[in-house]
Amino acid sequence: MDTSLDAEVQGTSKDDVREKGDPTSLVDADMNQISKAHNLSYDADVAFVREETSVSQEASSAEKDGMDMDSESTYSCFNSSSDEKSIDSVAAHELTTHNSEPNGLNKDRENENRSSKTSSSDNDHSPGTSSNNQPVSTFDALSGSVQVVEDGIGEYVVPNLGVEFESEEHAYKCYNRYALMEGFSIRKDFVNRSKVTGFVVSRRYTCHRQGYGSTKRDANVNKPRRETRTGCLAHMTITRQTNGKYRVIHFERRHNHELVTPFTAHLLPAQKRISFVETVEAESDVATSVPDGVPKLGMGFDSEDLAYEFYNAYAARVGFSVRKDYVNRSKVDGAVASRRYTCFREGYRQNDKRGSKVKRPRKETRVGCMAQLVISRQSDGRYRITHFEERHNHELVHACKVRMLRSQKRSMTNQNGESSPYGGAEMQPKSLAELLLTGVGIEDDFYDPIDHEMRLTSKRAYYMKQEEAESLNLYLQSKKLKDPSFVYCVQLDVEEEMTNFFWADEKMLVDYGDFGDVVYFDSTYRLNKDWRPLVLFFGINNHKQILVFGAAFVYGDTSESFKWLFRTFVKAMSGKTPKTILSDREAAITEAIVSELPETHHRLCTWQIYQNALKHLSQIGVNSDSFSSDLCGVFFNPEEEEFVNSWKVMLDTYGLWENDLLHGIFEEREKWAVPYNKHIFAADIETALLSEGSITSVRKYLKPESHVLQFVKHFGRVVNEWRYKELEANYDMGHHLPRLMGDVVMLKQVREVYTPVIFKMFHQEYENCLNNVINECIDTDSSVEFKVSTYGQVRQYTVLYSSENDSVVCSCMKFQFVGILCSHALKVLDYRNIKIVPSQYILKRWTRKARE
């Protein structure tokens, strides 16, 4: 046995090791006894130091060859500290055993070899393999040979009794590599340093499950940590030799817990720490590193905000929202020492104290997701990732709906406005040259929007500055250059002045392709001669929200202008014509629709006529609070008989029998009133217009005092706000199902198919059908005729049912007009024991998959 080892072990007395109190009290050990140890080239007074520092200190200390006492770490972020007394007693027992037995090392070697042979024989393992079939070699203590193993990552020395390592760091790396192959993680336990030179005299590495976790804080902790320690005794102890190397004086292989598999070994705390250090070293080696966007252990950031922005950008690509969780601040300067960012579905919502009193309970979003990222401040002031959990336990959000997530909304707020060549909303172009400087109008990419085939034969009716016409044309040209799908066209008048402008972006074209069956042509802004003559093509989506299919400035007032506009619109929409178009009473518009859209159902828009009447009768509305609601009830009454009677009552009530406007409107009732046009499908767009209204906020930009480009920019923001509402509706639809009135098969069916707003309409019809009664049933050759009425009412509706294809047609014509079955038809289906809605009565435009 080496005498230096014997002297070194004897350098610490049993009484010194077992001394209680602060660990630094061991400095008062017997200096004389240590200095008398022969073959030691230094005098040392020793101190056993418990190490409980942060992950950041561990990472920074791993970059140095000589570890300072204050920079030692046990990676406390992943493991709880054990009882100091138990560790001190184990350390004392280990060293005193060697002091009491001069041949203790030889005996330990013999016992270790004997135990190793017995274990190998009992488990029937072949030489050179571990229990996990890893290529681990054994050390022959008698021959003193050192076994070196190549494991695919590199060569390392297999730890065993008597093996010497070049340095303490070399010993740690080899033992860590051995632990990785065996399937456990290691922890740096006690360290014995020289008080004179600061060198490590001895050190012990233990299994990460050594000792037991403290229970002092369990009662006061909201989120107690999971217990990982099982009192495992597996460890390796090294001591410094006279030649500067470190020798293994004790090596315990046995564990009292199950080891991990090679597939999950990378998740062990010690292996995460290695990845952390390697990332920091790699970052320091590369002057300018370009991250791939995926968080990695050790990745550094200059500030906490940059770390959040990076993780939030990563979350946007993956499909989840980020929540800021706990934060630890320094008591010295108040700066953030560490912080954790979690998935927005982390944890579980606490029970509402109000219980059943809540009328509209919030939908549950938390599912206990463990995805998270932890950062901590390092000694250099940077924040580094110390923990990263990538996996989620829930479905991620689709890319098209990411902007609806809470943490993504802030970063996308500035994107709602449409981009413009001008910086501010109030900035106006000073000259045409300023637009040309933006690069618009390059000859190679120039797009000619002028329609040379359909020129006006008259001069434009509305005044427009030449400079504004050129500015608008160049602005639309710039949009075309940026987006090839952008469509715009210009019509000239007889003097070759730019008169009519039409434009539509790519989203408008897509929206028309999905919901272009019904179009409302809004020309109300042209009624005010002081405004710019704006006209809009409106539609309605599957959430009954307003869509914009196109916009135009029509400075001509003849039918030629509107014929050109409708022809240009259909051409831009790839030749697809709408099934129904609603418009104002203007004769030029009606003539153009009949000429250019002969196969399209045309009727006057009830909502537009109602708005016009309300405007001209505003004085009556001032004197009566109920006039507006009474007028609305008359105009939108769906039954012919009730419509005529209520009209007469209104004229009597407000004394309007001599009003020429109302008289002319009533004479044309068959062109606009709902009872006379229920056979024409209108997708209930007038109800949506009644609730939404038109774009009232753009009126101030239509005045001549405002530049035309200010209007175009504001109009783009309004359109984007409407599009954002659709994204919100789609997001809510995917995360919340409407409530049912009961366990009804038909309601369950349509809830999965219809959007929530359409399901609400159907749900109301189903409730109404419960109060309906079948008064008469008449069989015919091809169908059965039912007479259905509401309980207690005289009015009856005729419903024809055919058993061949389960067709059902009601005289109220709600399906033909709106697109969902009425309560009378539902009553007949229930009477015929049909519990689901036939597929031909579910219009795709009202379903969740309308855009697919």
Summary of the structure (lengths in Angstrom):
residues: 852
radius of gyration: 41.2
end to end distance: 81.2
largest distance: 127.3
contacts: 2511
relative contact order: 0.05
helix: 41%
strand: 17%
